[in-house]
Amino acid sequence: MTSSIRSRRALVAALMSFTALAGISTAQAEETIKIGGIMSLTGAGASIGKNAEVAWKRAVDDINAAGGILGKKVELVLADTMTDPTHGVSEMRRLIESEKVQAVVGPATSQETTPLMPIGTEANIAQISSAASTQLTPQVGPYHFSTSPIGENQMIPNIAYALDMLKLTKLALISDNGGMSKAAVSDIVNYMKSKGVEPVAVQEFAFRTEDMTPQLFSLRSSEAEAVLLINSIGDDARKMLENRYDIGWDVPVLASLTMTNYAVGNAATIGNEPFEGVYSVQFEGMTYCPGDALGEKPFAKFAEKAKADIADLDRMGGPSALVPYYIQPFILAAAMNGSGKTDGKSVAAWIEANASEIKTLTGKLAASADNHFLPSVESLKVVKNPYQLREDGLVERADCAK
């Protein structure tokens, strides 16, 4: 057995720590559990859709290699929102009513996820998306969970780093007009006020914009010493850095997870220079400090295998761009195997009670009856040079001296 195969089996075994296969009959094992994967596979958000499709397929293959869910093979059924919430509703109904899926992963954005949640709730279907709008509460979607931290939590480590480490107080804020970002802006402003600072300027740009130089010029005129960026797609993170570089504005940027997850691919397009002075956040399980052992974290093992298998991985944003979607089927598998059931109510109750015990590539999760955003603020760390990954795929933390 090669070391690569041993590493992959060890990783899958760790992620499937809650698999309960005893007593499953041969007839039951031959059945399948269908998981629907709904995402923008075409349209404006197709770049995200490609990442999700690849990640979900890998996760399902790995789950099946470890015994499936409740001893049954998992089948992934894809649906395309076409970046159109109305079409997404039709596709969600098709997954549930025609394909008879027992759970759903996706979509990526809050504006696509919000209209789908009532459909899943009515059908008693568990759903795990990467949407991060604070409006997606357990009261609105009792069986919906997110693998994204809310926008405010993504900015809290950045604000602390700007104030405590960079010693900067004149902070500006810029966001896209997506559901997650719009909902987060007021919370971020309120959090800043609680720390004794207020943004010197706030700007918003259109989702998937072609140009945000007007917004950046406005921020520059406010004499901001640093810019907080929160957005949902990698193309907008790239455009912000590109436009900032074009106008010659070199203040630090402290950005959300999107910046980190797409930094490798964006640097391949625009070069490394626009990343000068750029910080962002990443899950602790995907970061390192100098002196940390090479290749030992579960994410490092995942990255090694992904690099070997996926020819255009760098263009997709590197291994980190797959992780938010890769872990979603594993969370469902843990909950179904742990509860022994597949319905949304049982899955949600199990996750609320046991989230901290689920093993993922990102680090510890947390959930409760009042919170279905699985990552906590403590799981996020500020990183530097997000485009520059170590040999094992990890990115360097900026606060290692602490």
Secondary structure, DSSP 8 states (H G I E B T S, - for coil): --HHHHHHHHHHHHHTTT---TT--HHHHTSEEEEEEEE-SSSTTHHHHHHHHHHHHHHHHHHHHTT-BTTBEEEEEEEE-TT-HHHHHHHHHIIIIIS--SEEE--SSHHHHTTTHHHHHHTT-EEEE----TT--TTT-TTEEESS--HHHHHHHHHHIIIIIS----EEEEEESSHHHHHHHHHHHHHHHHTT---SEEEEE-TT-S--HHHHHHHHHTT-SEEEEE-S-HHHHHHHHHHHHHTT----EEE-HHHHHTHHHHHHHH-SGGGTTEEEEEEGGGEE-TT--TT-SHHHHHHHHHHHH-TTHHHHT-GGGTHHHHHHHHHHHHHHHHHS--SHHHHHHHHHHHGGG---SS--B--BTTB-B-B-GGGEEEEE-TT---TTS-EEBS-TT-
